[in-house]
Amino acid sequence: MPSTYKTVILGGGNASGYAAKAFVESGIAPGDLAIVTEEPYVAYERPALSKGYLLGAARLPGFHTCVGGGGERQAPEWYAEKGITYLTNAHVTKADLAARTLTLASGDTISYSQNLIIATGARAVKLTEFGVPGADLSGIHYLRDVKDADALVAAVAATKEASGKAVIVGGGYIGMECAAGLASTGLAGATTIVMPEDRLMARLLTPQLAAVYERLYGAKGVAVVKGAKVTAFTGKDGKVTGVTYTDAAGASHTLEASLVVVGVGARANTELFTGQLDMAAGGIKVDYMMATSVPGVYAVGDVAAFPLTSVATGAVAHARQEHVTHCRSSAAQAVKAITSTSAPPPAYEYLPYFYSRVFNLSWVFYGEAAADATTVHFGDMNEAKVFGCLWLGAGGRLVGAFLEGGSADEAGVLKSAVAQGLKGLEAAALDTASGSGLVAALKAKL
Ligand SMILES: Cc1cc2nc3c(=O)[nH]c(=O)nc-3n(C[C@H](O)[C@H](O)[C@H](O)COP(=O)(O)OP(=O)(O)OC[C@H]3O[C@@H](n4cnc5c(N)ncnc54)[C@H](O)[C@@H]3O)c2cc1C
């Protein structure tokens, strides 16, 4: 095996898989590309881990990239057929950008003659980092990769078998999706979410939207404890037995737990490049081509801090987006910039997009949940069918849109309406009775 390639991708996650797809589509020659990852698998669609994987419905090789993006499934044979070298179980311990060389934990090196694409993603923030007493007890889980998901699936089965209890720390995406997964696989009535905020997914959901999901979680046997700050974990023989938190009034409580899942955010894996690349917003700073401060070196996906134009204000600031659509499009952008033989591609434009699926519900959100916007709820939120919320900024401009239960076409309408910055919408003039009716009215304005 040669140790120098024209291009090396560091990281084998979502962005890496889509970068490989884009290279193949651009007609890369066999032998030109190598991918290095510490995971034992070639790239897969990470979002499945907190959804189908917990339910037992998704297992590798069923969800390798680019299944989520509607492309060919890139199992290990796919890379081999395309002449792409894929090093798995290969943790990179050092990156020397001046020498264009990566050093692996094994001591081997791999070099690139032209381009490095950094796709190291992010890792779960651990409560041990904050010195929370007991945070290193066994039975406390995080969810980032297949290994974590396998451990969690086994722990759920053991907890169910022992009639134990589970506590989820954090009411964001990971917390909500994991709680739904646990409740759906035998821990209904034995799962509690604890979070410091006053509602689920507080950064995105309005109190009215959050209330719908909180009712659903209650009905599915998941308790939600709000305003609760976790202060310690209790344990016995090195294994977690409880989660202690203080409530809004400062009183301390302990919930029994033989299984804990922590979902309190992620941190970009930038450390290999400290002092070698410019950084911004907790990530590696890139321009509109995904190019870093060192020529020939690009960053894509969760690790990249790119110039993002605010839908609400038009201001441009470097930001990271931990989402698969950004992984796909930033990877494609970097590959276009690298392979373009004429003019560079148009500047990267990204409309923030989020989605989630819990129980039988499924929502999408486009744009920004701007704090100073007027919110307009629509649809039947009691029946929890097609409903949502619009965020209207200055001049009645649509800056954010949330849709639960709509069709793909209806989601597309909201996406276009936010992307086009539909203006002159008046909250009082919108007929909000029917979710689909409101979406149809917006469609007529496009
Ligand atoms: C459980 C879960 C559920 C999610 N659900 C959704 C969702 O519903 N919708 C959505 O849009 N997004 C979701 N996300 C976020 C989405 O998965 C990420 O945005 C995406 O995976 C980021 O892709 P990436 O390629 O940038 O990084 P990653 O997919 O994290 O890949 C990074 C890769 O680099 C490897 N690596 C890092 N450092 C090194 C090193 N030093 N040496 C070798 N290899 C290294 C890692 O092991 C990993 O394989 C979810 C994330 C998680 C964890």
Ligand as a Chemical Component Dictionary entry (heavy atoms), coordinates in Angstrom:
data_LIG
# 
_chem_comp.id                   LIG 
_chem_comp.type                 NON-POLYMER 
_chem_comp.pdbx_formal_charge   0 
_chem_comp.three_letter_code    LIG 
# 
loop_
_chem_comp_atom.comp_id 
_chem_comp_atom.atom_id 
_chem_comp_atom.alt_atom_id 
_chem_comp_atom.type_symbol 
_chem_comp_atom.charge 
_chem_comp_atom.model_Cartn_x 
_chem_comp_atom.model_Cartn_y 
_chem_comp_atom.model_Cartn_z 
_chem_comp_atom.pdbx_ordinal 
LIG C1  C1  C 0 -26.889 10.079 17.918 1  
LIG C2  C2  C 0 -26.867 11.193 16.919 2  
LIG C3  C3  C 0 -28.044 11.520 16.258 3  
LIG C4  C4  C 0 -28.039 12.536 15.309 4  
LIG N1  N1  N 0 -29.201 12.842 14.656 5  
LIG C5  C5  C 0 -29.210 13.796 13.703 6  
LIG C6  C6  C 0 -30.377 14.084 12.967 7  
LIG O1  O1  O 0 -31.435 13.520 13.206 8  
LIG N2  N2  N 0 -30.303 15.014 11.992 9  
LIG C7  C7  C 0 -29.151 15.677 11.708 10 
LIG O2  O2  O 0 -29.134 16.523 10.813 11 
LIG N3  N3  N 0 -28.013 15.421 12.404 12 
LIG C8  C8  C 0 -28.013 14.503 13.385 13 
LIG N4  N4  N 0 -26.876 14.250 14.083 14 
LIG C9  C9  C 0 -25.674 15.008 13.768 15 
LIG C10 C10 C 0 -24.943 14.392 12.599 16 
LIG O3  O3  O 0 -24.820 13.014 12.790 17 
LIG C11 C11 C 0 -23.581 15.057 12.476 18 
LIG O4  O4  O 0 -23.817 16.388 12.051 19 
LIG C12 C12 C 0 -22.701 14.336 11.496 20 
LIG O5  O5  O 0 -22.447 13.009 11.871 21 
LIG C13 C13 C 0 -21.353 15.058 11.394 22 
LIG O6  O6  O 0 -20.603 14.442 10.400 23 
LIG P1  P1  P 0 -19.017 14.644 10.361 24 
LIG O7  O7  O 0 -18.533 13.822 9.227  25 
LIG O8  O8  O 0 -18.700 16.076 10.412 26 
LIG O9  O9  O 0 -18.532 14.015 11.727 27 
LIG P2  P2  P 0 -18.742 12.545 12.271 28 
LIG O10 O10 O 0 -19.886 11.873 11.601 29 
LIG O11 O11 O 0 -18.743 12.662 13.747 30 
LIG O12 O12 O 0 -17.432 11.801 11.798 31 
LIG C14 C14 C 0 -16.162 12.142 12.267 32 
LIG C15 C15 C 0 -15.277 10.941 12.096 33 
LIG O13 O13 O 0 -13.922 11.304 12.331 34 
LIG C16 C16 C 0 -13.330 10.313 13.142 35 
LIG N5  N5  N 0 -12.176 10.919 13.840 36 
LIG C17 C17 C 0 -12.170 11.992 14.639 37 
LIG N6  N6  N 0 -10.927 12.226 15.105 38 
LIG C18 C18 C 0 -10.141 11.291 14.554 39 
LIG C19 C19 C 0 -8.761  10.992 14.661 40 
LIG N7  N7  N 0 -7.935  11.729 15.398 41 
LIG N8  N8  N 0 -8.273  9.930  13.969 42 
LIG C20 C20 C 0 -9.086  9.179  13.189 43 
LIG N9  N9  N 0 -10.400 9.403  13.073 44 
LIG C21 C21 C 0 -10.926 10.451 13.741 45 
LIG C22 C22 C 0 -14.444 9.900  14.077 46 
LIG O14 O14 O 0 -14.214 8.685  14.710 47 
LIG C23 C23 C 0 -15.594 9.814  13.073 48 
LIG O15 O15 O 0 -15.592 8.600  12.381 49 
LIG C24 C24 C 0 -26.854 13.247 15.044 50 
LIG C25 C25 C 0 -25.671 12.932 15.736 51 
LIG C26 C26 C 0 -25.688 11.917 16.657 52 
LIG C27 C27 C 0 -24.419 11.573 17.404 53 
# 
loop_
_chem_comp_bond.comp_id 
_chem_comp_bond.atom_id_1 
_chem_comp_bond.atom_id_2 
_chem_comp_bond.value_order 
_chem_comp_bond.pdbx_ordinal 
LIG C1  C2  SING 1  
LIG C2  C3  SING 2  
LIG C2  C26 DOUB 3  
LIG C3  C4  DOUB 4  
LIG C4  N1  SING 5  
LIG C4  C24 SING 6  
LIG N1  C5  DOUB 7  
LIG C5  C6  SING 8  
LIG C5  C8  SING 9  
LIG C6  O1  DOUB 10 
LIG C6  N2  SING 11 
LIG N2  C7  SING 12 
LIG C7  O2  DOUB 13 
LIG C7  N3  SING 14 
LIG N3  C8  DOUB 15 
LIG C8  N4  SING 16 
LIG N4  C9  SING 17 
LIG N4  C24 SING 18 
LIG C9  C10 SING 19 
LIG C10 O3  SING 20 
LIG C10 C11 SING 21 
LIG C11 O4  SING 22 
LIG C11 C12 SING 23 
LIG C12 O5  SING 24 
LIG C12 C13 SING 25 
LIG C13 O6  SING 26 
LIG O6  P1  SING 27 
LIG P1  O7  DOUB 28 
LIG P1  O8  SING 29 
LIG P1  O9  SING 30 
LIG O9  P2  SING 31 
LIG P2  O10 DOUB 32 
LIG P2  O11 SING 33 
LIG P2  O12 SING 34 
LIG O12 C14 SING 35 
LIG C14 C15 SING 36 
LIG C15 O13 SING 37 
LIG C15 C23 SING 38 
LIG O13 C16 SING 39 
LIG C16 N5  SING 40 
LIG C16 C22 SING 41 
LIG N5  C17 SING 42 
LIG N5  C21 SING 43 
LIG C17 N6  DOUB 44 
LIG N6  C18 SING 45 
LIG C18 C19 SING 46 
LIG C18 C21 DOUB 47 
LIG C19 N7  SING 48 
LIG C19 N8  DOUB 49 
LIG N8  C20 SING 50 
LIG C20 N9  DOUB 51 
LIG N9  C21 SING 52 
LIG C22 O14 SING 53 
LIG C22 C23 SING 54 
LIG C23 O15 SING 55 
LIG C24 C25 DOUB 56 
LIG C25 C26 SING 57 
LIG C26 C27 SING 58 
# 
